[in-house]
Amino acid sequence: MATVVVGRASGLARTGRRSLKQRQRIAMTKRDLIHEIVKRYPRLSGADAEIAVNAVLDSMVDTLARGGRIEIRGFGSFVVKHRQAREGRNPKTGALIPVAAKRVPFFKAGKELKGRVNGKPASASARETNDG
């Protein structure tokens, strides 16, 4: 559920010069997140960290399933967007097929997260958030 998908082994041509091993280092799984919590907070056991991560993710999923919004200051917000029913095409045959209406989760990164991803220090990102 918390896995970040970076690419597939068969997609080397599309991903540039990164090898499969390099792309795998970029991904962070739920297990990696639990391990990172245990590293930062040694007084927590692996089981306690797993319970905490599962509790946070479960409550986020429950909120989104009810159509709610999740906002984490400095990180971003999660919302549910509604996609209307439409007609799509079968790529193989070109035939029109109906696509049902659906709800999809959507994440919008906050200013501080965008700044940190672009190499700005946390304090500079926070100042920009407060200034503008």
Secondary structure, DSSP 4 states (H G I P E B T S, - for coil): --PPP---GGGTTTTTT--HHHHHHH---HHHHHHHHHHH-TTS-HHHHHHHHHHHHHHHHHHHHTT--EEETTTEEEEEEEEPPEEEE-TTT--EEEE--EEEEEEEE-HHHHHHHTT--HHHHHHHHHH-
